[in-house]
Amino acid sequence: MHSLLWRLIAITALLLAAVGILLPIMPTVPFLLVATWAASRGWPELNDWLLNHPEYGPHISAWQENGAVSRRAKWLATVMLGGSTSILWLSSAPTVLAAGISTVFVVVLTWLWWRPEP
């Protein structure tokens, strides 16, 4: 039963990561990190597959070993959040909402840029 819970979490995270591949508004790698975390507790085969994946495996390993994020990923996140912020401020969203979300984006980007690089 315990293993089933971890597998359910891993599958849910993988499905959300798949949505993230298709939709630019959804992140992919954070959901893969959650899937790997859950798989490591109850699905060793999936965990090994994720860690050895040619595209995502190095990112997952870098995060697990050092909490590292690549410079390319940092720049991509910065551009995407900058674009989202611009669209938000140009929309008819209430000013207080736009300011609050922009503040969260700045905090996230500050944290992200302080992460080590692989």
C-alpha positions in Angstrom: 0.0 0.0 0.0 2.9 2.4 0.9 4.5 1.7 -2.5 1.2 2.4 -4.3 1.0 5.9 -2.8 4.5 6.8 -4.0 3.7 5.4 -7.4 0.5 7.4 -7.6 2.4 10.6 -6.7 5.1 9.8 -9.3 2.5 9.1 -12.1 0.6 12.3 -11.2 3.8 14.3 -11.4 4.8 12.7 -14.6 1.4 13.5 -16.2 1.8 17.1 -15.1 5.3 17.2 -16.5 3.9 15.9 -19.8 1.4 18.7 -19.8 4.3 21.1 -19.2 6.0 19.8 -22.3 3.0 20.7 -24.4 2.0 24.0 -22.7 4.5 26.7 -22.2 2.6 28.0 -19.1 3.3 24.8 -17.2 6.8 23.9 -15.9 8.3 20.5 -16.7 11.4 20.0 -14.6 9.9 20.7 -11.2 7.3 18.0 -11.8 10.0 15.6 -13.0 11.9 16.4 -9.7 8.7 15.4 -7.7 8.3 12.3 -9.8 11.9 11.3 -9.2 11.5 12.0 -5.5 8.4 9.8 -5.2 9.8 7.1 -7.5 12.9 6.8 -5.4 10.7 5.9 -2.5 8.5 3.3 -4.2 9.3 2.7 -7.8 13.1 2.1 -8.3 12.7 1.2 -12.0 11.0 4.6 -12.8 13.6 6.4 -10.7 16.4 4.8 -12.7 14.7 5.6 -16.0 14.3 9.3 -15.0 17.9 9.6 -13.8 19.2 8.0 -17.0 16.8 10.0 -19.4 19.0 11.7 -22.0 17.4 15.1 -21.9 16.1 15.4 -18.3 18.4 13.1 -16.4 21.3 15.5 -16.1 19.0 18.3 -14.8 17.5 16.0 -12.2 20.9 14.7 -11.1 22.4 18.2 -10.8 19.5 19.2 -8.6 19.7 16.1 -6.4 23.5 16.4 -6.0 23.9 20.1 -5.5 20.6 21.9 -5.8 22.0 23.2 -9.1 20.2 24.8 -12.0 21.7 25.4 -15.4 22.3 29.0 -16.6 20.2 28.3 -19.6 17.3 27.3 -17.4 17.8 30.4 -15.3 17.7 32.6 -18.4 14.7 30.8 -19.8 12.8 31.2 -16.5 13.8 34.9 -16.4 12.5 35.5 -20.0 9.3 33.6 -19.4 8.5 35.3 -16.1 9.4 38.7 -17.6 7.0 38.0 -20.5 4.3 36.9 -18.1 4.8 40.0 -16.0 4.6 42.3 -19.1 1.4 40.6 -20.3 0.0 40.9 -16.7 0.7 44.6 -16.5 -0.8 45.2 -20.0 -4.0 43.3 -19.1 -6.9 44.6 -17.2 -5.8 42.8 -14.0 -6.2 44.9 -10.8 -3.0 46.7 -9.9 -2.7 45.1 -6.5 -2.9 41.6 -8.1 -0.3 42.5 -10.8 2.0 43.9 -8.1 1.6 40.9 -5.9 2.3 38.4 -8.7 5.3 40.5 -9.9 6.7 40.5 -6.3 6.4 36.7 -6.2 8.2 36.5 -9.6 11.0 38.6 -8.3 11.4 36.5 -5.2 11.4 33.3 -7.3 14.0 34.6 -9.7 16.2 35.9 -6.9 16.1 32.5 -5.3 16.7 30.8 -8.7 19.7 32.9 -9.6 21.3 32.2 -6.2 21.2 28.5 -6.9 24.6 27.0 -8.0 25.2 25.9 -11.6 26.2 22.5 -12.6 
